[in-house]
Amino acid sequence: METVTVIGAGLAGSEAAWQLARRGIPVTLLEMKPEKMSPAHVSPYFAELVCSNSLRSDELTNAVGLLKEELRRLGSLILRCADAHRVAAGGALAVDRVGFARAVTEAIRSEKNITVVELEADALPEGHVIVATGPLTSPAMERVIRDLTPGSGALHFFDAAAPIVTLESLDMDSAYFASRYDKGDADYVNCPMTKAEYLAFWQALTTAQEAPVHGFEDGGVFEGCMPVEVMARRGEDTLRYGPLKPVGLRDPRTGQESYAVVQLRRDNAQGTLYNIVGFQTHLTFGEQKRVFSMIPALRNAEFVRYGVMHRNTYLDSPRLLDSHYRLRSLPRVSFAGQMTGVEGYVESCASGMLAALELSAELLGEPAWDFPRETAIGALSHYVSDGSVTDFQPMNINFGIIAPLGYRVKGKRNKNLELSRRALEALAQRLEERP
């Protein structure tokens, strides 16, 4: 049996290597950590979460909840480890990031069909390859990718990570535990602000000093992970309709909604660390301390990690890739992860899953999976490979790219549930048809 090379042991690469190996296909997994680290990585573990620790909604009324359920039914290693290391986060799946990454690493390293080689890839190996080097692809691999895609160019955008603070350093006299609309357990620390407090904070945020990031422009920021200071500059109330929205949160001290509310989400299993939800930033560390400490509950907060900003790279996938994530001009090479233009942890995992399943089917002489657009995993791959897209941008999974029902269902929630029901039925049929 031919050995497949997987380059990169992030979420997509780890999932791809695992799926191939579990089907009896030998895998050489190339990973440059810990010998060489990207600017955003700090851990030696595979599948490191460098931004939020949340894999977002776990409910079937949400497209990412559907995608996670599809991945579970397909035997995802990433979802298995995430479920095993979940931390309280209301209706979302959030994880203890260290415990999760350690579990993925241990599973990969103990799998007999996977050989891990710690080195930075600087050339394309022979045979079938899945390139999953992520949005922080090293300069050496960027050169390889450019050589593979002459004339197309690699696109790029900037991504940002939020700060993390200790729970014990928060002023809980100025905060309270709750989930929005009291949905699920009271998993978030909510930090209310009066109008005067908010306006002072907003004004300071709009004028705070940013860290130098070469080539950064507001227009180049991906909307789904926009720095909080960029958002603030778009208007006085932009934050109040975004990460600081008070809707569904009533301060138990007053029984009323506050003018603005900052939410913190648990970041580890012990509940000692919390990240500031929606506060991705590239302010200087000193400015982060000064400005974020203006939030009453954070006046004495201990920052164990400040927000950072880094460059993300992705391909012009509709022109380059097919629906199996294969390079149209060189089908022995597949891509997976955020570099394909799928945006988000779960979506990256899904691309690695699909690329590996289709490649294993090819190598084992089995029929292609060809996931339909009725499924979330199929809809995502079809979006990424849709040559009719003229202004390609990274995309989270959403019901808008899943094939429409073709009949009316009253109410958005009921419609989404029906889309999820149909998707899982289609997936069940695919699984029944497999050899």
C-alpha positions as CSV (number, residue, x, y, z in Angstrom):
1,M,0.0,0.0,0.0
2,E,1.3,3.4,-1.0
3,T,2.3,5.7,1.9
4,V,0.5,9.1,1.9
5,T,2.3,12.2,3.2
6,V,0.4,14.6,5.3
7,I,2.1,18.0,5.8
8,G,1.0,19.7,9.0
9,A,-0.4,18.4,12.2
10,G,-3.0,21.0,12.9
11,L,-6.7,20.2,13.1
12,A,-7.1,19.4,9.4
13,G,-3.8,17.5,9.1
14,S,-4.4,15.5,12.3
15,E,-7.9,14.5,11.2
16,A,-6.7,13.6,7.7
17,A,-3.8,11.4,9.0
18,W,-6.0,9.6,11.4
19,Q,-8.7,8.8,8.9
20,L,-6.2,7.5,6.4
21,A,-4.4,5.4,9.0
22,R,-7.6,3.9,10.4
23,R,-8.4,2.6,7.0
24,G,-5.1,0.8,6.8
25,I,-3.2,3.4,4.7
26,P,0.3,4.2,6.0
27,V,0.9,7.9,6.6
28,T,4.0,10.0,7.1
29,L,3.0,13.0,9.0
30,L,5.4,15.9,8.7
31,E,5.2,18.6,11.4
32,M,7.7,21.4,12.0
33,K,6.8,21.8,15.7
34,P,8.5,21.8,18.2
35,E,11.7,22.3,16.1
36,K,10.2,25.4,14.6
37,M,7.2,27.4,15.8
38,S,5.0,29.8,13.9
39,P,4.4,33.3,15.4
40,A,1.1,32.2,16.9
41,H,1.9,28.8,18.3
42,V,3.2,28.2,21.8
43,S,2.6,24.5,22.4
44,P,4.4,21.4,21.1
45,Y,1.1,19.6,20.8
46,F,-0.7,18.8,17.5
47,A,-4.1,20.5,16.8
48,E,-3.2,23.6,18.9
49,L,-6.0,26.1,19.1
50,V,-4.4,29.5,18.6
51,C,-7.5,31.7,18.8
52,S,-10.7,30.9,20.7
53,N,-11.1,27.6,22.7
54,S,-14.7,27.4,21.4
55,L,-15.8,25.1,18.5
56,R,-19.1,27.2,18.5
57,S,-22.7,26.0,18.8
58,D,-23.4,22.3,19.4
59,E,-27.1,22.6,18.4
60,L,-28.7,21.3,15.2
61,T,-30.5,24.7,14.7
62,N,-27.0,26.0,13.9
63,A,-25.0,24.9,10.8
64,V,-21.8,24.3,12.7
65,G,-23.7,22.1,15.2
66,L,-24.9,20.1,12.2
67,L,-21.3,19.9,10.8
68,K,-20.0,18.6,14.2
69,E,-22.7,15.9,14.3
70,E,-21.8,14.8,10.8
71,L,-18.1,14.6,11.8
72,R,-19.0,12.6,15.0
73,R,-21.0,10.1,12.8
74,L,-18.0,9.8,10.5
75,G,-15.7,8.9,13.4
76,S,-13.8,12.2,13.8
77,L,-10.8,12.1,16.0
78,I,-10.9,15.9,16.6
79,L,-14.6,15.8,17.7
80,R,-13.9,12.7,19.9
81,C,-11.1,14.6,21.7
82,A,-13.1,17.8,21.9
83,D,-16.1,16.0,23.5
84,A,-13.8,14.4,26.0
85,H,-12.3,17.7,27.0
86,R,-15.3,20.0,26.9
87,V,-15.7,22.8,29.4
88,A,-19.0,24.5,30.3
89,A,-20.0,27.1,27.7
90,G,-23.8,27.0,27.5
91,G,-25.0,25.7,24.1
92,A,-21.5,25.8,22.6
93,L,-18.7,23.2,22.5
94,A,-15.7,24.8,24.2
95,V,-12.6,22.8,25.3
96,D,-9.7,22.8,27.7
97,R,-7.3,23.7,24.9
98,V,-4.2,22.0,26.5
99,G,-6.1,18.8,27.4
100,F,-7.7,18.6,23.9
101,A,-4.4,19.1,22.0
102,R,-2.6,16.6,24.2
103,A,-5.3,14.0,23.5
104,V,-5.1,14.5,19.8
105,T,-1.3,14.3,19.9
106,E,-1.3,11.1,22.0
107,A,-3.8,9.4,19.6
108,I,-1.8,10.3,16.5
109,R,1.6,9.2,18.0
110,S,0.2,5.9,19.2
111,E,-1.5,5.0,15.9
112,K,0.7,2.3,14.3
113,N,0.0,3.4,10.7
114,I,1.3,6.9,11.3
115,T,4.9,7.9,11.3
116,V,5.6,11.4,12.7
117,V,8.6,13.2,11.3
118,E,9.5,16.4,13.0
119,L,10.8,18.7,10.3
120,E,9.8,21.7,8.2
121,A,8.7,20.6,4.7
122,D,10.4,22.7,2.0
123,A,9.6,20.5,-1.0
124,L,6.7,18.4,-2.3
125,P,7.2,14.7,-1.7
126,E,6.5,12.0,-4.3
127,G,3.2,10.2,-4.3
128,H,-0.1,11.4,-2.8
129,V,0.2,14.4,-0.5
130,I,-2.3,16.3,1.6
131,V,-1.0,19.8,2.4
132,A,-2.5,21.0,5.6
133,T,0.0,23.6,6.7
134,G,-2.6,26.0,7.9
135,P,-3.1,29.7,7.7
136,L,0.3,30.2,9.2
137,T,2.1,28.3,6.5
138,S,5.9,28.7,6.7
139,P,7.8,30.7,4.1
140,A,9.3,27.5,2.7
141,M,5.9,25.9,2.1
142,E,4.5,29.1,0.7
143,R,7.2,29.0,-2.0
144,V,6.2,25.4,-2.8
145,I,2.5,26.3,-3.0
146,R,3.3,29.2,-5.3
147,D,5.2,26.9,-7.6
148,L,2.3,24.6,-7.6
149,T,-0.2,27.4,-8.5
150,P,1.7,29.6,-11.0
151,G,-0.1,32.8,-11.9
152,S,-2.8,32.5,-9.2
153,G,-1.0,33.8,-6.2
154,A,-1.8,33.0,-2.6
155,L,-4.4,35.3,-1.1
156,H,-4.1,36.4,2.5
157,F,-6.0,38.1,5.4
158,F,-5.2,38.8,9.0
159,D,-6.6,37.0,12.0
160,A,-6.5,37.8,15.7
161,A,-6.7,36.1,19.0
162,A,-8.3,37.4,22.2
163,P,-6.7,37.9,25.6
164,I,-7.0,35.4,28.5
165,V,-7.4,36.4,32.2
166,T,-7.5,34.6,35.5
167,L,-10.9,34.2,37.2
168,E,-9.5,35.0,40.6
169,S,-8.3,38.4,39.4
170,L,-11.8,39.5,38.3
171,D,-13.9,41.8,40.4
172,M,-17.0,39.6,40.8
173,D,-18.8,42.4,42.6
174,S,-18.9,44.0,39.2
175,A,-19.8,40.8,37.3
176,Y,-22.1,37.8,37.4
177,F,-22.4,34.3,35.9
178,A,-25.1,33.7,33.3
179,S,-25.7,32.5,29.8
180,R,-27.7,34.6,27.3
181,Y,-31.4,34.2,27.7
182,D,-30.5,31.8,30.6
183,K,-29.9,29.1,28.0
184,G,-28.1,26.2,29.5
185,D,-26.0,26.6,32.6
186,A,-24.6,30.0,33.8
187,D,-21.3,29.4,32.1
188,Y,-20.2,32.9,31.1
189,V,-18.8,35.7,33.3
190,N,-20.7,38.8,32.4
191,C,-19.2,42.2,32.9
192,P,-21.9,44.9,32.7
193,M,-21.1,48.6,31.9
194,T,-23.1,51.7,32.3
195,K,-23.4,54.2,29.4
196,A,-20.7,56.4,30.8
197,E,-18.4,53.5,31.4
198,Y,-19.0,52.2,27.9
199,L,-18.5,55.5,26.2
200,A,-15.2,56.1,28.0
201,F,-14.0,52.6,27.1
202,W,-15.1,52.9,23.5
203,Q,-13.3,56.3,23.1
204,A,-10.1,54.8,24.5
205,L,-10.3,51.8,22.3
206,T,-10.7,53.8,19.1
207,T,-7.5,55.8,19.8
208,A,-5.4,53.1,21.4
209,Q,-2.0,52.3,20.0
210,E,-1.8,49.3,17.7
211,A,1.1,46.9,17.4
212,P,2.9,47.2,14.0
213,V,1.6,44.6,11.6
214,H,3.1,44.8,8.1
215,G,0.5,45.3,5.4
216,F,-2.5,45.6,7.8
217,E,-5.5,47.5,6.6
218,D,-9.0,47.6,8.0
219,G,-10.4,46.5,4.7
220,G,-8.3,43.4,4.7
221,V,-9.6,42.0,8.0
222,F,-11.8,39.0,7.7
223,E,-15.2,40.0,9.1
224,G,-15.6,36.8,11.2
225,C,-12.5,37.6,13.3
226,M,-12.3,41.3,13.3
227,P,-10.0,43.1,15.9
228,V,-12.2,44.7,18.5
229,E,-10.5,48.1,17.9
230,V,-11.3,48.0,14.2
231,M,-14.9,47.2,15.1
232,A,-15.0,50.1,17.5
233,R,-13.8,52.5,14.9
234,R,-16.9,51.7,12.8
235,G,-19.2,53.5,15.1
236,E,-20.1,54.2,18.7
237,D,-22.7,51.5,18.9
238,T,-21.1,48.8,16.7
239,L,-19.7,46.9,19.7
240,R,-23.1,47.1,21.5
241,Y,-24.6,45.2,18.5
242,G,-21.7,42.9,18.4
243,P,-19.6,41.3,21.2
244,L,-20.8,43.7,23.9
245,K,-24.5,43.3,23.1
246,P,-26.6,43.3,26.4
247,V,-29.6,41.5,24.9
248,G,-30.8,38.5,26.9
249,L,-28.6,39.3,29.9
250,R,-30.2,40.7,33.0
251,D,-27.9,42.0,35.8
252,P,-29.1,40.1,38.9
253,R,-28.4,43.2,41.0
254,T,-30.9,45.4,39.1
255,G,-33.0,42.9,37.2
256,Q,-32.4,45.0,34.1
257,E,-30.4,44.8,30.9
258,S,-27.2,46.8,31.1
259,Y,-26.1,49.4,28.5
260,A,-23.3,47.0,27.4
261,V,-21.9,43.7,28.6
262,V,-18.5,42.1,28.1
263,Q,-18.6,38.3,28.2
264,L,-15.8,36.0,29.3
265,R,-15.8,32.3,28.5
266,R,-14.0,29.5,30.3
267,D,-10.8,28.5,28.7
268,N,-9.6,25.5,30.7
269,A,-11.3,22.6,32.4
270,Q,-10.4,23.8,35.9
271,G,-12.3,27.1,35.3
272,T,-9.3,29.2,36.3
273,L,-8.8,30.9,33.0
274,Y,-11.3,32.9,30.9
275,N,-11.0,34.5,27.5
276,I,-12.7,37.8,26.6
277,V,-15.2,36.8,24.0
278,G,-14.9,38.8,20.7
279,F,-11.9,40.7,21.8
280,Q,-9.5,39.6,19.1
281,T,-7.0,42.4,18.9
282,H,-3.6,43.7,17.8
283,L,-3.2,46.5,20.2
284,T,0.2,46.7,22.0
285,F,0.3,44.7,25.2
286,G,0.5,47.8,27.3
287,E,-2.5,49.3,25.6
288,Q,-4.5,46.1,26.1
289,K,-3.8,46.2,29.8
290,R,-4.7,49.9,30.0
291,V,-7.9,49.9,27.9
292,F,-9.4,46.5,28.8
293,S,-8.8,47.3,32.5
294,M,-11.4,50.1,32.0
295,I,-14.1,47.4,32.1
296,P,-15.1,47.5,35.8
297,A,-14.9,43.8,36.4
298,L,-11.4,43.7,34.7
299,R,-9.9,46.7,36.6
300,N,-7.4,44.4,38.3
301,A,-7.4,41.6,35.8
302,E,-4.3,39.4,35.5
303,F,-3.6,38.8,31.8
304,V,-2.0,35.4,31.2
305,R,-2.1,35.9,27.5
306,Y,-2.5,39.1,25.6
307,G,-4.2,39.2,22.2
308,V,-2.0,38.7,19.2
309,M,-2.5,39.2,15.5
310,H,-1.1,37.1,12.7
311,R,-1.2,36.7,9.0
312,N,-3.4,34.0,7.6
313,T,-2.9,32.6,4.1
314,Y,-5.5,31.0,1.9
315,L,-5.8,29.8,-1.7
316,D,-7.9,31.0,-4.6
317,S,-9.6,27.6,-4.2
318,P,-12.5,27.9,-6.7
319,R,-9.9,28.2,-9.5
320,L,-7.5,25.6,-8.0
321,L,-9.4,22.8,-6.2
322,D,-12.1,20.4,-6.9
323,S,-14.8,19.2,-4.5
324,H,-12.5,16.6,-3.0
325,Y,-9.9,19.4,-2.2
326,R,-7.6,18.0,-4.9
327,L,-5.5,20.3,-7.0
328,R,-7.1,20.4,-10.4
329,S,-3.7,20.7,-12.2
330,L,-2.1,17.9,-10.1
331,P,-4.7,15.6,-8.5
332,R,-2.1,13.7,-6.4
333,V,-1.9,16.8,-4.3
334,S,-4.8,17.7,-2.0
335,F,-5.2,20.6,0.4
336,A,-7.0,20.8,3.7
337,G,-7.7,23.3,6.5
338,Q,-8.1,27.0,6.5
339,M,-5.7,27.5,3.6
340,T,-8.5,26.2,1.4
341,G,-10.7,29.0,2.4
342,V,-12.8,27.2,5.0
343,E,-13.0,29.3,8.1
344,G,-13.1,27.9,11.6
345,Y,-11.9,25.0,13.6
346,V,-14.7,22.6,12.8
347,E,-14.6,23.5,9.1
348,S,-10.9,22.9,9.0
349,C,-11.4,19.5,10.6
350,A,-14.2,18.7,8.0
351,S,-11.9,19.5,5.1
352,G,-9.2,17.2,6.5
353,M,-11.8,14.5,7.0
354,L,-13.2,14.8,3.4
355,A,-9.8,15.0,1.7
356,A,-8.7,11.8,3.6
357,L,-11.9,9.9,2.9
358,E,-11.9,10.6,-0.8
359,L,-8.2,9.8,-1.1
360,S,-8.6,6.6,0.9
361,A,-11.5,5.6,-1.4
362,E,-9.3,6.2,-4.4
363,L,-6.4,4.2,-3.0
364,L,-8.5,1.3,-1.8
365,G,-10.5,1.1,-5.1
366,E,-13.7,2.0,-3.4
367,P,-16.5,4.4,-4.8
368,A,-16.0,8.1,-4.1
369,W,-17.9,9.5,-1.2
370,D,-19.1,12.5,-3.2
371,F,-20.9,14.1,-0.2
372,P,-24.0,15.9,-1.5
373,R,-24.7,19.6,-0.9
374,E,-27.6,18.5,1.3
375,T,-24.9,17.7,3.9
376,A,-22.8,20.3,5.7
377,I,-19.5,18.6,4.9
378,G,-20.5,18.4,1.2
379,A,-21.9,22.0,1.0
380,L,-18.6,23.3,2.4
381,S,-16.5,21.5,-0.2
382,H,-18.8,22.5,-3.0
383,Y,-18.5,26.2,-1.9
384,V,-14.7,26.1,-1.8
385,S,-14.6,24.5,-5.3
386,D,-17.3,26.5,-7.0
387,G,-15.7,28.1,-10.0
388,S,-18.6,30.6,-10.4
389,V,-17.6,32.4,-7.2
390,T,-16.0,35.7,-8.4
391,D,-14.9,37.3,-5.1
392,F,-13.8,34.3,-3.0
393,Q,-13.5,34.9,0.7
394,P,-13.1,32.5,3.6
395,M,-16.4,31.0,4.7
396,N,-17.8,29.5,7.8
397,I,-20.4,26.7,7.4
398,N,-23.9,28.2,7.2
399,F,-27.3,27.0,6.1
400,G,-27.1,29.4,3.2
401,I,-24.6,27.3,1.3
402,I,-26.5,24.0,2.0
403,A,-28.9,22.9,-0.8
404,P,-32.4,24.5,-0.1
405,L,-35.2,22.3,1.0
406,G,-37.5,23.0,-2.0
407,Y,-40.5,23.3,0.3
408,R,-41.6,25.8,3.0
409,V,-41.2,25.2,6.7
410,K,-42.6,27.8,9.0
411,G,-40.1,29.5,11.3
412,K,-36.3,29.8,11.0
413,R,-35.6,27.3,13.8
414,N,-37.9,24.7,12.4
415,K,-36.4,25.2,8.9
416,N,-32.9,24.8,10.2
417,L,-33.9,21.6,12.1
418,E,-35.4,20.2,8.9
419,L,-32.3,21.0,7.0
420,S,-30.3,19.2,9.7
421,R,-32.6,16.2,9.7
422,R,-32.4,15.9,5.9
423,A,-28.6,16.2,6.1
424,L,-28.2,13.5,8.6
425,E,-30.5,11.2,6.6
426,A,-28.4,11.8,3.5
427,L,-25.2,11.0,5.5
428,A,-26.8,7.9,7.0
429,Q,-27.5,6.7,3.4
430,R,-23.9,7.4,2.4
431,L,-22.7,5.3,5.3
432,E,-25.0,2.4,4.5
433,E,-23.7,2.4,0.9
434,R,-20.1,2.1,1.9
435,P,-18.3,-1.3,1.2
